[in-house]
Amino acid sequence: MESGHIVKSFDDELNQLHGIIAEMGGLCEQQLALAIDALVKRDRLQAERVIRSDKQIDRLEEEVDNLAISILALRQPMAEDLRSVIAGLKTASNLERIGDYAKNIAKRSEALTQSEQLGNATGTIQRMGNLVQGMIKNVLDAYLEGDGDKAEDVRARDEEVDLLHTSLFRELLTYMMESPGTITPCTHLLFIAKNIERMGDHATNIAEYVHFRVHGHPPGEARQKGDGSSTMVVEPMGN
Amino acid sequence: MVNPMKDMTTEEHPAPLLHAVAQGVPIKISARGVCVSYGDKQALFDIDLDIPERKVTALIGPSGCGKSTFIRCLNRMNDVIENCHVSGVIDMDGVNILDKKVDAVGLRARVGMVFQKPNPFPKSIYENVAYGPKIHGLASNKKDMDAIVGKSLSRAGLWDEVKDRLHSPGTGLSGGQQQRLCIARAIAVRPQVILMDEPCSALDPIATAKIEELIDELKEKFTIVMVTHSMQQAARVSQATAYFHLGQLVEKGDTKKVFTSPDDERTQAYITGRIG
């Protein structure tokens, strides 16, 4: 991005920090893809692998914390360097949360292995998952390249995830009203969808840190939000 | 020279030049178009800078950038350098202090200075502090003088350490104490502005911390301008920061802003330790 520090080991440490975050981001993408795949294929073993792998993300977050604290204490970074370390810390904690959500999806997909597929719900979840996976990938690219525009683009895409979530919420409520036997799988699916929606929110948080890192201030404009599920009421049929 | 201010606001002098007030903070000193050259070599180019009243303003920049040259303009220390030519306007309380009609000695009573290396006079601690008030006629008797010396040493955070040996030589103090003695000497003549040219560069971290704490307290009463090579120090003690580079003022602003997201790439390169 710019010329290096006079003290080269400072550059090495910053690169190391970004390297760990890149690795965390890669793992998060993979965990999300595998968790949804386990859900679609009703694959219990794969779900278990996802649950186990989450520890690796947690370990990496710890590494980021330790390195960032040591950089703050020993290098006393200023300006872009300071923003870079702070953005790194916050990004890692958001990635860690994304990892947790993937793990939770895997757990719920284990619980769903016994149940039938419900309409197009899994398909919608897959679409949401693909979208969010793309957001995580692009926001990480934006982070590593210090590209504010790319980050802005990720922020804009969260609305689409929110809209899908809202429509899925409506669909699942309808199934539950039609047949109380679907309440267990539908509830799990609702939480899975909510998890993916939250992952999208974390990706947009990271996009905001990239903006802060590049421009020196948080993005000003409030982004469009499309999630209407929190206020939705579906009237029982026949009323 | 009972009231140096009075001499400077006679009718011969022009009306107030600038009453720039940035973000509601009153401006103590306003420099406009200040150029300085040493013989053929120009050291400062067209500097415009407002120094907020009763705040600490840090001047930072690489060696030879002109920050010390600039601070020396503020009490006309450059007058004594042969071949040094200063132009432009430095407005302080409505008077252009660069005007030759302004008495430099009176100006220096209002604009005190503390240097990089502590330089107490080879006299007692008491006499070091009393010297300025004596020549400026600020005390009419011994009692007044004792009060000025006591107050100045207290303000400089040195009183408790030296009250039992006021008549021992100032040079017998530790480096940090000597620097605080120099600050006491500077504030004894009741200046409005204190200039500090790298006041801590010869001190250990503890003595540095004491001076920084002192600067923080002094800003309640005085306008402080300091040159420092330590970015951390500038960040710790100042409220406004100006970055000089090759004789130009590249960036000025709120210290928090300059150190978290400077506008100019040269500032960024300097404060993050990159090759500019």
HADDOCK unambig.tbl for C-alpha pairs under 7 A between the chains (distance, minus, plus):
assign (segid A and resid 3 and name CA) (segid B and resid 274 and name CA) 6.69 0.50 0.50
assign (segid A and resid 3 and name CA) (segid B and resid 275 and name CA) 6.84 0.50 0.50
assign (segid A and resid 4 and name CA) (segid B and resid 274 and name CA) 5.81 0.50 0.50
assign (segid A and resid 5 and name CA) (segid B and resid 273 and name CA) 5.56 0.50 0.50
assign (segid A and resid 5 and name CA) (segid B and resid 274 and name CA) 4.09 0.50 0.50
assign (segid A and resid 5 and name CA) (segid B and resid 275 and name CA) 6.48 0.50 0.50
assign (segid A and resid 6 and name CA) (segid B and resid 273 and name CA) 5.96 0.50 0.50
assign (segid A and resid 6 and name CA) (segid B and resid 274 and name CA) 5.29 0.50 0.50
assign (segid A and resid 6 and name CA) (segid B and resid 275 and name CA) 6.05 0.50 0.50
assign (segid A and resid 77 and name CA) (segid B and resid 272 and name CA) 6.62 0.50 0.50
assign (segid A and resid 78 and name CA) (segid B and resid 259 and name CA) 5.74 0.50 0.50
assign (segid A and resid 78 and name CA) (segid B and resid 260 and name CA) 6.16 0.50 0.50
assign (segid A and resid 78 and name CA) (segid B and resid 271 and name CA) 6.36 0.50 0.50
assign (segid A and resid 78 and name CA) (segid B and resid 272 and name CA) 5.44 0.50 0.50
assign (segid A and resid 79 and name CA) (segid B and resid 259 and name CA) 5.03 0.50 0.50
assign (segid A and resid 79 and name CA) (segid B and resid 260 and name CA) 3.99 0.50 0.50
assign (segid A and resid 79 and name CA) (segid B and resid 261 and name CA) 5.03 0.50 0.50
assign (segid A and resid 79 and name CA) (segid B and resid 262 and name CA) 6.64 0.50 0.50
assign (segid A and resid 79 and name CA) (segid B and resid 268 and name CA) 6.48 0.50 0.50
assign (segid A and resid 79 and name CA) (segid B and resid 272 and name CA) 6.59 0.50 0.50
assign (segid A and resid 80 and name CA) (segid B and resid 260 and name CA) 6.93 0.50 0.50
assign (segid A and resid 80 and name CA) (segid B and resid 261 and name CA) 6.61 0.50 0.50
assign (segid A and resid 81 and name CA) (segid B and resid 272 and name CA) 6.68 0.50 0.50
assign (segid A and resid 82 and name CA) (segid B and resid 260 and name CA) 6.91 0.50 0.50
assign (segid A and resid 216 and name CA) (segid B and resid 261 and name CA) 4.95 0.50 0.50
